[in-house]
Every structure is written in C-alpha cells, then in structure tokens.
Amino acid sequence: MKNILVAGGTGLVGSTLVSLLKEKGHAVSVLSRNPKGEGQFFWNPSEGKIDESILKEVQVLINLSGAGIADKRWSTARKEELHQSRIGTNTFLFQKAIEMPNLEHFITSSGINAYGFEDPEKCFVEEDFFGNDYISQLVKDWEESADLFQGVCKVAKIRTAVVLAKEGGALQKMLPTVKFGIGSHLGTGDQTMCWIHAEDLARLFMHVIDFQLEGAYNALAGTSSNLEFTKSLAEVLHKPFWFPAVPAFVMHLLFGEMSIILLKGLKASNVKIKSTGFEFQYTDLKAALKSVV
C-alpha cells in the first residue's frame, strides 16, 4: 500500500484513477481548489497555497492538472492559462517536494500531441523529437517541468491520447451533433486520432505505480481516422451519418490556431508500455464507444 497524493483528482481521469487506487487499498488524498468531503484537501497553486499537513507522508505524487486544450480558442491569455495549469502546477509541487521526505515517485499527465503534425504517416515512439508547433512545445515544457523531480525521485510522464469517458472530454463535445443525426467529420477526415478508454488510462497509471516505471510512455489503445471515429460513434448510437464534412476553412474561422489539433493528426506507438506487461482492455473502437455512450 502506498500513500498517494493526486492533484487534479476530481477531473475526467482523476476521478476514475482515485476510485481504482482506493479499490486496490492505497491511501489516497486529493488536492482541490474546492475540497468537498473526506480525503480532499485545499490547494491553489497560482496563489502558492496548499494544505501542508498532508505532504509529509506522501510516497507517490500524481499531477493530472491542466486546463482543457480544446475548450477555448488559443488567445494569449488562454495560452498562459494552459501553461500555468500544467508547467505552473508541476513547478509549484516541486517547490513543495522538500516537505515530502518519503516521496518515491512523481507521475505527470502529458500529451500525445508531443511529436508535431509534419509527418502524418510516421508512427512516433517516445524517443522521437518534439514537434515545433505550439502544442508540441507546450508538452515539451510540461515534461521538462516534471523532470525537475529527477533529483528527488523517479519520474514518469504519461503522454495521453483522446480519453473516452462517460462524462467530459472530447467525446462528450462530439455527442450532441451525432445524437441529432447531424454529425460529420472534420476537413478531409483522414487525420488520425489516437484514443484510450478512461478505465484503461487509470489502469495504466496504476501499472506505472506498481512497477515504479520511469520516463515517457505513449498512452493510447488504438488509432482511427477522424472519419472512422465519427462514423463509428454514429453507428453505436444508431444515428444516420450523411452530413458533408465541415470544411477546413470553417474550422480555422471558428477555432483559429487551435484548429491544428482538429484538422491534423499523428500516429503513435504503444509498444513501450505494452513491453512492460501492460495490457489494454479496450482495443476495439466500437466496443470502447459502446461502454461510454
């Protein structure tokens, strides 16, 4: 049993992970700006505040914090928010590491969009270089802030794909149009989407803890084109799929620079995490979709 502290433990991935950790017998505490109930403790990293009473016993520290990448247009203010919610929280937690004498392992969420979109046919592995676009460089900075912990404990970085969950995330934003029978793919529809079921992602974090893994790991169970993904979602919901594609120029008008993550795709390998003995439960897209919608 480990004493585990989770930042961002009430979010999309965090709530599933916290439940699993408790089920396995770990002592779990959650950092929240609005703590509610037993096991939740206050923090506000932007103001440098945290309930220090819980730090001394922490053995595993997990940071899942991060404002939604696709929630708003990438204005200058929004980019700063994305940066602070990731790099800022990692840096703040590192500053508090001196108060965690038992800390063995730091695990941070990261992004599968680390490699850029210049080569859509290449299947990227963890050793490949970061891309040069904004989102790739954000991931680079994100992981470098996690590496601050390397002088203190083991560090793992989980490069997460699109998470399929019953609540929240990219899938829930797609559901309304598909449910009304007006779902359509974006641009050419050929762009690759990497995806992972929320339960598999929680199990992957557990696996990293159990085997004390270090380094970066691609967290994806499968890939599909945007067209295949949207069409599969329509089939699972027994809805028609006949609307024409949303043109790329419309996406640019609506979302500006952020449209790159909607219109461009990349392929990535999950061989590294599987080589450690991890097995995905949801590898079929339609089965994964059915379980959450």
TIGULO-181864 format. One record per residue (C-alpha): residue number from 1; y, x, z. Coordinates in Angstrom, 3 decimals, decimal comma. Each point is the difference from the previous one (the first is absolute). Example, Ala and Ser with C-alpha at 12.3 -4.5 7.8 and 13.67 -1.06 7.14 Angstrom:
2
{rec 1 {-4,500 12,300 7,800}}
{rec 2 {3,440 1,370 -0,660}}
END
This chain:
293
{rec 1 {0,000 0,000 0,000}}
{rec 2 {3,492 1,224 -0,899}}
{rec 3 {3,429 -0,892 1,305}}
{rec 4 {1,787 -1,019 -3,200}}
{rec 5 {3,670 -0,800 -0,588}}
{rec 6 {0,903 -1,861 -3,206}}
{rec 7 {3,546 -0,228 -1,359}}
{rec 8 {0,305 -2,886 -2,433}}
{rec 9 {-3,032 -1,615 1,591}}
{rec 10 {1,207 -3,565 -0,511}}
{rec 11 {0,362 0,245 -3,786}}
{rec 12 {-2,266 -0,708 -2,951}}
{rec 13 {-2,403 2,891 0,555}}
{rec 14 {0,743 0,619 3,666}}
{rec 15 {-1,170 -3,360 1,315}}
{rec 16 {-3,381 0,356 -1,719}}
{rec 17 {-0,382 3,601 1,155}}
{rec 18 {0,949 -0,738 3,618}}
{rec 19 {-2,577 -2,806 0,178}}
{rec 20 {-2,702 2,305 -1,373}}
{rec 21 {0,888 2,841 2,364}}
{rec 22 {-0,188 -2,316 3,006}}
{rec 23 {-3,285 -1,441 -1,248}}
{rec 24 {-1,423 3,538 -0,055}}
{rec 25 {1,043 0,572 3,617}}
{rec 26 {3,113 2,131 -0,396}}
{rec 27 {2,984 -0,376 2,318}}
{rec 28 {2,784 -1,041 -2,390}}
{rec 29 {3,743 -0,278 0,552}}
{rec 30 {2,494 -1,207 -2,601}}
{rec 31 {3,617 1,035 -0,490}}
{rec 32 {2,256 -2,858 -1,024}}
{rec 33 {3,714 -0,709 -0,162}}
{rec 34 {-0,799 -3,434 1,378}}
{rec 35 {-2,987 0,449 2,323}}
{rec 36 {-1,859 -3,170 0,827}}
{rec 37 {-2,987 -0,208 2,261}}
{rec 38 {-2,347 2,491 1,543}}
{rec 39 {-0,380 3,383 -1,645}}
{rec 40 {3,327 -0,032 -1,857}}
{rec 41 {2,794 2,355 0,981}}
{rec 42 {3,617 0,335 -1,074}}
{rec 43 {1,366 2,583 -2,362}}
{rec 44 {3,016 0,251 -2,271}}
{rec 45 {-0,215 3,312 -1,874}}
{rec 46 {3,358 -0,456 -1,730}}
{rec 47 {1,611 -0,031 3,461}}
{rec 48 {-2,311 2,671 1,410}}
{rec 49 {-1,574 -2,356 2,512}}
{rec 50 {-3,642 -0,315 1,064}}
{rec 51 {-1,943 -1,087 3,082}}
{rec 52 {-1,021 3,459 1,188}}
{rec 53 {-2,434 -1,340 2,596}}
{rec 54 {-2,757 -0,277 -2,607}}
{rec 55 {0,287 3,466 -1,575}}
{rec 56 {-1,794 2,227 2,495}}
{rec 57 {-3,519 -1,333 -0,640}}
{rec 58 {0,208 -0,286 -3,799}}
{rec 59 {-2,778 1,820 -1,867}}
{rec 60 {0,399 -1,531 -3,453}}
{rec 61 {3,406 -0,945 -1,411}}
{rec 62 {0,147 -2,188 -3,120}}
{rec 63 {3,217 -0,809 -1,868}}
{rec 64 {-0,193 -2,952 -2,375}}
{rec 65 {3,749 -0,633 -0,017}}
{rec 66 {1,833 -0,482 -3,265}}
{rec 67 {2,302 -2,567 -1,589}}
{rec 68 {-1,619 -1,739 -2,982}}
{rec 69 {0,387 2,094 -3,143}}
{rec 70 {0,264 -3,023 -2,301}}
{rec 71 {1,816 -2,396 2,325}}
{rec 72 {3,524 0,719 -1,309}}
{rec 73 {1,809 1,809 -2,807}}
{rec 74 {0,407 3,714 0,620}}
{rec 75 {3,687 0,143 0,784}}
{rec 76 {1,358 3,084 1,749}}
{rec 77 {-0,138 -1,865 3,314}}
{rec 78 {-3,554 -1,179 -0,665}}
{rec 79 {-1,162 3,525 -0,849}}
{rec 80 {1,394 1,199 3,302}}
{rec 81 {-1,895 -2,791 1,772}}
{rec 82 {-3,232 0,949 -1,774}}
{rec 83 {0,548 3,628 0,979}}
{rec 84 {0,841 -0,652 3,636}}
{rec 85 {-2,881 -2,434 0,505}}
{rec 86 {-2,442 2,688 -1,137}}
{rec 87 {1,356 3,514 0,398}}
{rec 88 {2,298 -1,019 2,824}}
{rec 89 {-2,788 -1,542 2,070}}
{rec 90 {-2,349 2,947 -0,550}}
{rec 91 {2,744 2,417 1,024}}
{rec 92 {0,864 -2,022 3,088}}
{rec 93 {-3,642 -0,150 1,090}}
{rec 94 {-0,298 3,755 -0,491}}
{rec 95 {2,977 0,508 2,291}}
{rec 96 {-1,938 -1,951 2,640}}
{rec 97 {-3,218 1,996 -0,516}}
{rec 98 {0,995 2,325 2,828}}
{rec 99 {-0,587 -2,961 2,302}}
{rec 100 {-3,540 -0,498 -1,374}}
{rec 101 {-1,987 2,898 1,529}}
{rec 102 {-3,322 -1,613 -0,979}}
{rec 103 {0,871 -0,614 -3,652}}
{rec 104 {-2,908 0,972 -2,292}}
{rec 105 {0,678 -1,795 -3,263}}
{rec 106 {3,007 -1,340 -1,919}}
{rec 107 {-0,699 -2,409 -2,864}}
{rec 108 {2,692 -1,349 -2,286}}
{rec 109 {-0,091 -2,592 -2,716}}
{rec 110 {1,179 1,336 -3,357}}
{rec 111 {0,117 -1,269 -3,585}}
{rec 112 {-2,314 0,216 -2,989}}
{rec 113 {3,152 0,235 -2,168}}
{rec 114 {0,220 3,685 0,851}}
{rec 115 {-0,902 1,384 -3,393}}
{rec 116 {2,601 -1,461 -2,339}}
{rec 117 {-0,535 -2,111 -3,096}}
{rec 118 {0,269 2,594 -2,757}}
{rec 119 {-3,732 0,099 -0,771}}
{rec 120 {-1,576 -3,486 0,261}}
{rec 121 {-3,371 1,236 -1,260}}
{rec 122 {-0,492 2,755 2,574}}
{rec 123 {-2,023 -0,838 3,117}}
{rec 124 {1,899 1,712 2,792}}
{rec 125 {-1,617 1,752 2,938}}
{rec 126 {1,608 0,982 3,272}}
{rec 127 {0,590 3,606 -1,070}}
{rec 128 {2,196 -1,024 -2,957}}
{rec 129 {3,771 0,494 0,083}}
{rec 130 {2,462 -2,682 1,003}}
{rec 131 {1,907 -1,788 -2,760}}
{rec 132 {3,717 0,421 -0,637}}
{rec 133 {1,110 -3,633 0,218}}
{rec 134 {1,640 -1,536 3,064}}
{rec 135 {-3,079 -1,611 1,525}}
{rec 136 {-2,157 3,123 -0,406}}
{rec 137 {2,643 2,130 1,677}}
{rec 138 {0,267 -2,539 2,821}}
{rec 139 {-3,734 0,375 0,598}}
{rec 140 {0,361 3,778 -0,094}}
{rec 141 {2,700 -0,093 2,676}}
{rec 142 {-2,079 -2,513 1,961}}
{rec 143 {-3,005 2,299 0,125}}
{rec 144 {2,079 3,094 0,740}}
{rec 145 {1,411 -1,783 3,043}}
{rec 146 {-3,578 -0,701 1,131}}
{rec 147 {-0,860 3,676 -0,425}}
{rec 148 {2,446 0,804 2,794}}
{rec 149 {-2,892 -0,900 2,305}}
{rec 150 {-2,232 2,768 -1,386}}
{rec 151 {1,099 2,355 2,733}}
{rec 152 {-1,007 -2,600 2,599}}
{rec 153 {-3,153 -1,752 -1,226}}
{rec 154 {-2,077 -0,956 -3,029}}
{rec 155 {1,888 -1,938 -2,684}}
{rec 156 {-1,315 -2,557 -2,516}}
{rec 157 {1,980 -1,789 -2,719}}
{rec 158 {-1,418 -3,188 -1,516}}
{rec 159 {1,360 -0,626 -3,513}}
{rec 160 {-0,320 -3,763 -0,107}}
{rec 161 {-0,358 -2,160 -3,104}}
{rec 162 {1,027 -3,674 -0,350}}
{rec 163 {-1,488 -1,722 3,045}}
{rec 164 {-1,832 -3,298 -0,500}}
{rec 165 {0,550 -2,079 3,132}}
{rec 166 {0,109 -3,636 1,050}}
{rec 167 {3,601 0,293 1,115}}
{rec 168 {2,838 2,119 -1,361}}
{rec 169 {-0,009 2,784 -2,539}}
{rec 170 {0,251 0,019 -3,783}}
{rec 171 {-2,791 -2,532 -0,510}}
{rec 172 {1,815 -2,722 1,922}}
{rec 173 {3,039 0,469 -2,243}}
{rec 174 {-2,162 -0,606 -3,063}}
{rec 175 {-1,725 -3,101 1,339}}
{rec 176 {2,723 -2,662 -0,422}}
{rec 177 {0,369 0,309 -3,784}}
{rec 178 {-3,768 0,245 -0,507}}
{rec 179 {-0,625 -3,037 2,227}}
{rec 180 {2,440 -2,012 -2,111}}
{rec 181 {-1,824 1,058 -3,156}}
{rec 182 {2,862 2,126 -1,308}}
{rec 183 {-1,268 3,456 0,914}}
{rec 184 {0,387 2,736 -2,587}}
{rec 185 {-0,346 3,741 -0,269}}
{rec 186 {2,928 2,406 -0,012}}
{rec 187 {1,115 1,949 -3,065}}
{rec 188 {-2,974 1,108 -2,065}}
{rec 189 {-2,413 -0,788 2,837}}
{rec 190 {-1,760 3,299 -0,677}}
{rec 191 {1,433 1,775 3,038}}
{rec 192 {-2,669 0,889 2,545}}
{rec 193 {0,025 -1,484 3,495}}
{rec 194 {-1,862 1,755 2,794}}
{rec 195 {-1,094 -2,400 2,751}}
{rec 196 {-1,824 -0,132 3,324}}
{rec 197 {-1,087 -2,840 2,280}}
{rec 198 {1,794 -0,073 3,372}}
{rec 199 {-3,310 0,083 1,871}}
{rec 200 {-1,130 3,081 -1,921}}
{rec 201 {3,310 1,701 0,720}}
{rec 202 {-0,345 -0,672 3,731}}
{rec 203 {-3,559 1,338 -0,110}}
{rec 204 {1,245 3,081 -1,867}}
{rec 205 {2,512 0,762 2,755}}
{rec 206 {-2,816 -0,445 2,524}}
{rec 207 {-2,154 2,409 -2,010}}
{rec 208 {2,775 2,600 0,007}}
{rec 209 {0,227 -0,316 3,797}}
{rec 210 {-3,753 0,122 0,578}}
{rec 211 {-0,484 3,127 -2,111}}
{rec 212 {3,348 1,605 0,893}}
{rec 213 {0,881 0,442 -3,657}}
{rec 214 {3,017 2,010 -1,103}}
{rec 215 {2,078 0,127 -3,163}}
{rec 216 {0,872 -2,592 -2,652}}
{rec 217 {-2,399 -2,725 -1,155}}
{rec 218 {0,384 -2,505 -2,826}}
{rec 219 {-0,712 -3,446 1,430}}
{rec 220 {-1,097 -2,242 -2,858}}
{rec 221 {-3,181 -1,921 -0,664}}
{rec 222 {0,613 -0,780 -3,642}}
{rec 223 {2,419 -0,062 -2,914}}
{rec 224 {0,822 -2,649 -2,574}}
{rec 225 {2,705 -0,644 -2,540}}
{rec 226 {2,847 -2,310 0,987}}
{rec 227 {-1,308 -2,481 -2,565}}
{rec 228 {-3,545 0,110 1,386}}
{rec 229 {1,256 -0,328 3,577}}
{rec 230 {2,217 -3,013 -0,689}}
{rec 231 {-2,626 -1,695 -2,159}}
{rec 232 {-2,677 0,537 2,667}}
{rec 233 {2,285 -1,529 2,614}}
{rec 234 {0,498 -3,065 -2,218}}
{rec 235 {-3,772 -0,328 -0,502}}
{rec 236 {-0,688 0,245 3,739}}
{rec 237 {2,538 -2,781 0,596}}
{rec 238 {-1,361 -2,029 -2,941}}
{rec 239 {3,409 -0,011 -1,656}}
{rec 240 {0,904 0,347 -3,689}}
{rec 241 {1,256 3,309 -1,273}}
{rec 242 {1,904 -0,494 -3,199}}
{rec 243 {3,649 0,850 0,656}}
{rec 244 {1,387 2,891 -2,071}}
{rec 245 {0,699 3,316 1,643}}
{rec 246 {3,242 0,627 1,872}}
{rec 247 {1,857 2,413 -2,332}}
{rec 248 {0,799 3,451 1,293}}
{rec 249 {3,749 -0,450 -0,547}}
{rec 250 {-0,039 -3,062 2,277}}
{rec 251 {-1,690 2,040 2,726}}
{rec 252 {2,661 2,691 -0,398}}
{rec 253 {2,760 -2,609 0,311}}
{rec 254 {-1,585 -1,591 3,068}}
{rec 255 {-1,088 3,081 1,904}}
{rec 256 {1,861 2,983 -1,423}}
{rec 257 {-1,528 3,380 0,866}}
{rec 258 {-2,673 -1,696 2,102}}
{rec 259 {-1,562 -1,459 -3,177}}
{rec 260 {-1,738 3,356 -0,561}}
{rec 261 {-2,680 -0,852 2,576}}
{rec 262 {-0,564 -3,369 -1,683}}
{rec 263 {-0,046 1,142 -3,620}}
{rec 264 {-1,595 3,428 0,400}}
{rec 265 {-3,401 0,821 1,429}}
{rec 266 {-2,242 2,869 0,943}}
{rec 267 {-3,662 0,679 0,613}}
{rec 268 {-1,276 1,770 3,097}}
{rec 269 {-3,355 1,184 1,282}}
{rec 270 {-1,596 -1,063 3,293}}
{rec 271 {-2,737 2,639 -0,201}}
{rec 272 {1,470 2,098 2,810}}
{rec 273 {-0,184 -2,720 2,675}}
{rec 274 {-3,405 -1,151 -1,239}}
{rec 275 {-1,292 3,583 0,255}}
{rec 276 {0,604 -0,204 3,764}}
{rec 277 {-2,473 -2,872 0,243}}
{rec 278 {2,388 -2,945 -0,262}}
{rec 279 {-1,230 -3,040 -1,915}}
{rec 280 {2,189 -2,823 -1,291}}
{rec 281 {-1,200 -3,542 0,615}}
{rec 282 {2,192 -1,558 -2,692}}
{rec 283 {-0,292 1,747 -3,346}}
{rec 284 {-0,064 -3,078 -2,253}}
{rec 285 {3,486 -1,371 -0,660}}
{rec 286 {-0,904 -3,687 -0,205}}
{rec 287 {-2,110 0,162 3,161}}
{rec 288 {2,866 1,704 1,812}}
{rec 289 {2,486 -2,596 -1,222}}
{rec 290 {-2,256 -2,893 0,975}}
{rec 291 {-0,243 1,299 3,553}}
{rec 292 {3,792 -0,093 0,468}}
{rec 293 {1,183 -2,993 -2,056}}
END
